Amino acid sequence: MAEIIIFSAIAGIAGMGLGGLISAVLLKKPSDTMICWLLSFAAGIMVSIACFGLVIEALKITNPLVSVFGLVIGIVVIMVLNRITDRITETREDKLQIHHTHEELYHASEIIKNPTMLRSGVIMFIAIALHNVPEGIAIGAGGAHEFRLGVLLAAMIAIHNVPEGMAIAAPLLAGGVNRWKVVLLTSLAGGTTLIGGVIGAGIGNISDFAVALSLSSAGGAMLYIVFGEIMPQFIVMTKSRTASIVTLFGIIIGFLVTLM
C-alpha cells in the first residue's frame, strides 16, 4: 500500500513539476490556445479514467446503486468546494462566472496583482487542491482494490497534470517569479495528490463497499471538473469547437490505455 501512496505523490509532483519545467525552460509563456488544447486532451483522459476505469471497477465490486450514489457524492463535493474557492477569490467589483483566460480559470490572476505572493499562493494552492485531491483518492482507492489499477491511474493522472502545471506556471512567470522557483512551486502544488492518495488508501482498506464508493466518488469529481469547469471555459476562451474535438481524442486514447 505504501507503493500506491508513493505513486500518487509522483503523479502529482512529477506531473505538475514537468509542466512547470516545460513552461519555465522551453516555452517561457505558452499561449492560451496551446494550454487549452493540452488541457482539453487531458480532460478527455480524465473522462476515460472515470468512465472506463473507476466506475467500471466500482460496478465489479458492488451494485449500480452504490456507484450512482458515489458519482453524486463526488459531484456535490466538488461543486461545494468550487463555490468556496469562488467566494474566496472573487471581489465585489469582479465576480467571474465565465473565465476568459486559464489564469482566471485557476484563480491565479491575482499572482500578478499581489506583490507579496502570500494570498495569491494560498488561493492557487486551494484551486489546485480541488483538482488533485480526488485524483489522489482515485489512485489510493484503485490501488487498494488492485495494484495494477492504481499504477495505471497514477500514470494517466500524471499525464493530465503536465498541462495543468503549465497553466499554473504561466502567470507565475508573467509575474516575474524566477523560473526555477516556478518549477519548485508547481511541483509542491502537485503534492496535494498525496493527501488524496492517503485518504483513498485508507478508505479502500475498510471494505469492498468503501472501495466502490470511493472509486465512484472520485469518478464523479473528475467528471464534474471536466464538464462543469474545464470544457465550458475552454469553449469560451477558444471561441471554437476544437477543444471539444481534442477532448474526444483524449477519451479515445485514454480508453485504449485502459485496455492494456
C-alpha positions in Angstrom: 0.0 0.0 0.0 2.9 2.3 0.6 3.9 1.9 -3.0 0.5 3.2 -4.2 0.8 6.3 -1.9 4.2 7.0 -3.4 2.8 6.6 -6.9 0.1 9.2 -6.0 2.7 11.6 -4.9 4.8 11.0 -8.1 1.7 11.5 -10.3 1.0 14.9 -8.7 4.5 16.2 -8.0 6.3 14.9 -11.2 3.3 15.7 -13.5 2.8 19.2 -12.2 6.6 19.8 -11.9 7.2 18.7 -15.5 4.5 21.1 -16.7 6.2 23.9 -14.8 9.6 22.9 -16.2 8.2 22.9 -19.8 6.8 26.4 -19.3 9.8 27.8 -17.5 12.6 26.4 -19.6 11.2 25.6 -23.1 8.1 27.7 -23.8 8.6 30.6 -21.4 5.0 31.8 -22.0 2.8 29.2 -23.6 -0.2 30.6 -25.4 -3.8 30.3 -24.1 -4.7 28.2 -27.2 -1.9 25.7 -26.6 -2.8 25.3 -22.9 -6.5 25.0 -23.8 -5.8 22.2 -26.3 -3.4 20.4 -23.9 -5.9 20.6 -21.0 -8.7 19.6 -23.3 -6.8 16.4 -24.2 -6.1 15.8 -20.5 -9.8 16.3 -19.8 -10.5 13.5 -22.2 -8.0 11.3 -20.4 -9.9 12.1 -17.1 -13.2 11.1 -18.7 -11.7 7.8 -19.7 -10.3 7.3 -16.2 -13.7 8.0 -14.7 -15.9 6.0 -17.1 -13.7 3.1 -18.2 -11.6 2.8 -15.1 -13.2 4.0 -11.8 -16.9 3.4 -12.5 -16.3 0.0 -14.2 -14.2 -1.2 -11.3 -16.9 0.1 -8.8 -19.6 -1.9 -10.7 -17.5 -5.0 -10.5 -17.3 -4.7 -6.7 -20.8 -3.7 -5.8 -24.2 -2.9 -7.3 -25.1 0.0 -9.6 -26.9 2.0 -6.9 -23.7 2.4 -4.9 -21.8 3.5 -8.0 -24.5 6.1 -8.8 -24.6 7.3 -5.2 -20.8 7.7 -5.3 -20.9 9.7 -8.5 -23.4 12.0 -7.0 -21.3 12.4 -3.8 -18.2 13.3 -5.9 -20.1 15.8 -8.0 -21.7 17.6 -5.0 -18.4 17.7 -3.0 -16.5 19.4 -5.9 -19.4 21.8 -6.5 -19.3 22.9 -2.9 -15.5 23.2 -2.8 -15.5 25.2 -6.0 -18.1 27.5 -4.6 -16.0 28.1 -1.5 -13.0 28.8 -3.7 -15.0 31.3 -5.8 -16.1 33.1 -2.7 -12.5 33.4 -1.5 -11.2 34.6 -4.8 -13.9 36.9 -6.1 -14.2 40.6 -5.2 -17.2 43.0 -5.1 -16.0 44.6 -8.4 -15.2 41.3 -10.1 -17.4 38.3 -9.7 -16.4 36.0 -12.5 -18.9 33.5 -13.8 -17.2 32.8 -17.1 -13.4 32.9 -17.3 -11.6 34.1 -20.4 -8.0 33.1 -19.6 -6.5 30.0 -17.9 -5.2 32.3 -15.1 -8.9 33.2 -14.3 -10.0 29.5 -14.5 -7.4 28.5 -11.9 -8.0 31.7 -9.8 -4.3 32.6 -10.4 -4.7 36.1 -12.0 -4.1 37.6 -8.5 -0.5 36.3 -8.7 0.4 39.2 -11.0 -1.5 41.8 -8.9 -0.3 40.9 -5.4 3.4 41.7 -4.8 3.5 39.7 -1.5 2.5 36.5 -3.3 1.2 35.2 0.0 -2.5 35.5 -0.6 -2.0 34.5 -4.2 -0.2 31.4 -3.3 -2.9 30.3 -0.9 -5.6 30.9 -3.5 -3.6 29.0 -6.1 -3.0 26.0 -3.8 -6.7 25.8 -2.9 -7.7 25.8 -6.5 -5.1 23.1 -7.4 -6.2 21.0 -4.4 -9.7 20.8 -5.8 -8.4 19.1 -8.9 -5.7 17.0 -7.3 -7.2 15.6 -4.2 -9.9 13.5 -5.9 -7.3 12.3 -8.3 -5.2 11.1 -5.4 -8.2 9.4 -3.9 -8.7 7.5 -7.2 -5.1 6.3 -7.1 -5.3 5.3 -3.5 -8.6 3.5 -3.7 -7.8 1.9 -7.0 -4.5 0.6 -5.7 -6.2 -0.7 -2.6 -8.5 -2.7 -4.9 -5.9 -3.8 -7.4 -2.3 -2.7 -7.6 -2.3 -2.6 -11.4 -5.3 -0.3 -11.4 -3.6 2.1 -9.0 -0.4 2.2 -11.2 -2.5 2.8 -14.4 -4.4 5.6 -12.7 -1.2 7.2 -11.4 0.3 7.2 -14.9 -2.8 8.7 -16.6 -3.2 11.3 -13.9 0.5 12.3 -14.2 -0.2 12.9 -18.0 -3.2 15.0 -17.1 -1.1 17.1 -14.6 1.5 18.2 -17.1 -0.6 20.8 -19.0 -2.2 21.8 -15.6 1.3 22.6 -14.3 1.9 24.6 -17.5 -1.3 26.6 -16.9 -0.3 27.4 -13.3 3.4 28.2 -14.2 2.4 30.8 -16.9 1.1 33.5 -14.7 3.9 33.0 -12.2 6.4 33.6 -14.9 4.5 36.6 -16.2 4.6 38.0 -12.6 8.4 37.9 -12.6 9.0 34.8 -10.4 12.3 33.1 -11.0 11.8 30.2 -13.4 13.4 27.6 -11.0 11.1 28.8 -8.2 8.2 28.3 -10.6 9.3 24.7 -11.2 9.5 24.2 -7.4 6.2 25.8 -6.7 4.3 23.8 -9.4 5.9 20.6 -8.1 4.9 21.3 -4.5 1.4 22.2 -5.6 1.1 18.7 -7.1 1.8 17.3 -3.7 -1.9 17.7 -2.8 -2.4 14.5 -4.7 -0.6 12.7 -1.9 -3.3 13.8 0.5 -5.9 12.2 -1.7 -3.8 9.1 -2.1 -3.6 8.6 1.7 -7.4 9.2 2.0 -8.1 6.8 -0.8 -5.8 4.1 0.5 -7.3 4.4 4.0 -10.9 4.2 2.7 -10.0 1.3 0.4 -8.8 -0.8 3.3 -12.1 -0.6 5.1 -14.3 -2.8 2.9 -15.3 -3.5 -0.7 -18.2 -1.2 -0.3 -15.9 1.6 0.8 -13.6 0.9 -2.2 -16.5 1.1 -4.6 -17.9 4.2 -3.1 -14.5 6.0 -3.1 -13.8 4.9 -6.7 -17.2 6.2 -8.0 -16.9 9.4 -5.9 -13.5 10.1 -7.4 -15.0 9.5 -10.8 -17.9 11.9 -10.2 -15.5 14.5 -9.0 -13.4 14.1 -12.2 -16.5 14.3 -14.5 -17.7 17.5 -12.8 -14.3 19.1 -13.2 -14.3 18.2 -16.9 -17.9 19.1 -17.8 -18.6 21.7 -15.2 -15.3 23.6 -15.2 -12.8 22.8 -18.0 -14.9 22.4 -21.1 -17.4 25.3 -20.7 -14.5 27.7 -20.0 -12.3 26.5 -22.9 -15.2 26.8 -25.4 -15.5 30.5 -24.3 -11.7 31.0 -24.5 -11.1 29.4 -27.9 -14.4 30.5 -29.5 -14.5 27.2 -31.4 -15.3 23.5 -31.0 -11.7 22.5 -31.4 -11.3 21.9 -27.6 -14.3 19.5 -27.7 -12.7 17.6 -30.6 -9.4 17.4 -28.7 -11.2 16.1 -25.7 -12.9 13.4 -27.7 -9.5 12.4 -29.0 -8.2 12.2 -25.4 -11.1 10.0 -24.4 -10.2 7.5 -27.2 -6.6 7.5 -26.2 -7.5 7.0 -22.6 -9.8 4.2 -23.4 -7.1 2.4 -25.4 -4.7 2.8 -22.4 -7.3 1.3 -20.0 -7.4 -1.8 -22.2 -3.7 -2.5 -21.7 
